[in-house]
Amino acid sequence: MPLFDYKALQADGAIAQGQLEAAGRPEAFRHMEGLGLRPISLAEKAGAASAKSDAAKPAFGSLPLRLGAEKISARALENFTRLLSSLLAAGVPLSRALTILHKEAATPAAAAKWKEIHGLVIDGMPLADAMAKSPETFPRVYVAMVQAGETGGFLDLVLAQIADFQAREKDLRSKVMTAMLYPTILLVLALGVVVFLLTFFIPKFQLIFSGFGATLPLLTQIIVGVSHLVRSYGLFVVAGLVVAGLLLRSWFTSETGRRGWEGLILRAPVVGPLVAQFAMARFCRMLGTLLGASVPLVQALNVARKSIGNQILVDAVSQSIDQVSAGGQLGQSLANCRGLFPGSVLEMIAVAEESGRLDQELVRIANVTESDLDRELKTAVAFAEPLMLFFIAGFIGTIFIGMVIPIFTLQEHIK
């Protein structure tokens, strides 16, 4: 199992350092909590390449940072969040805790960002508002949870939950990336083979065919035409694809484009249900956590809906919030969100609401959903590999067949 270096606060306030073995970061954190330690930092013992790769990943589902600025890694943000939670839980004032954080930051970029946050806070700005000025580092859901924690007086608890969310999403993202590594390599190799065939192999056959004056089959003519297009206008094709990609990116970032893409994703046969399940798990876990920390239901719903990620689903939940604000029951109000909540989940929420254990049931639903989601992701990726191999073999096989068919007619032209 991986080996982790940790730094944590003991019950008497002293700082303890050491190493432990765990299957992943969440298990390591649970092990530390079982020992009565409040985690400050946790780092897996790995090479520099792993650290660089981790630094390139977006934090907590956020968008990539602006070009030209050094990125603050997911690990740096998670360590900041967990250490700030531990310091506040130990009774350290917020201003002093932020000072400790920017002095102990691992990178200059992180130190500068934490110092910037500290400066805004000591000037009288709430922590959530200070973080909101850096959306490239602190996502909207992060800021919303911090705001709820500040308002309710349980900021340390909310920060600990945010750190757990970050660790859980990081592990999930790592599983998906690892599972898709092999199919991605196959796709890159297949594209290389296709380009080689179109630019070097097919022109040789074209010279043979043209020398006999043979009439090529339609499939062969199409392949030869594509080969000629790639060889003669390849750079223009690449430039056109780049421009098209930039236009698509601009469309995706617009409100209309984002909603259209998210609606298309939700209607996709395999991906849509997975996206909806993931959104429901995040929503239930965050709502249950906030309710467990005594956040009012309407305020907790407003924070939790921002964690969904898909604007179409967010709009559906927003309608439910209006009904709850008017005095309606949560289970009944969520019935309009069939794309997000199955009937069985709605029934469990309604029963839990009546029995007064809504927070515990929501967290349990999140745990069960995430476990099912993990299995479904493995199954989907397992199907993706042979499916990709099938399409790659079919594409290359079509080119091969299209070039071989005319060979059987050459004998007639030779006679």
Secondary structure as UniProt FT lines:
FT   STRAND          3..9
FT   TURN            11..12
FT   STRAND          15..21
FT   HELIX           25..34
FT   TURN            35..36
FT   STRAND          38..44
FT   HELIX           48..55
FT   TURN            60..61
FT   TURN            67..68
FT   HELIX           74..89
FT   TURN            90..91
FT   HELIX           94..103
FT   HELIX           108..122
FT   TURN            123..124
FT   HELIX           127..132
FT   TURN            135..137
FT   HELIX           140..152
FT   HELIX           155..196
FT   HELIX           197..201
FT   HELIX           202..212
FT   HELIX           218..253
FT   HELIX           255..267
FT   TURN            269..270
FT   HELIX           271..292
FT   TURN            293..294
FT   HELIX           297..305
FT   TURN            306..307
FT   HELIX           311..325
FT   TURN            326..327
FT   HELIX           330..333
FT   HELIX           334..336
FT   TURN            338..340
FT   HELIX           343..355
FT   HELIX           358..404
FT   HELIX           405..409
FT   HELIX           410..414
//
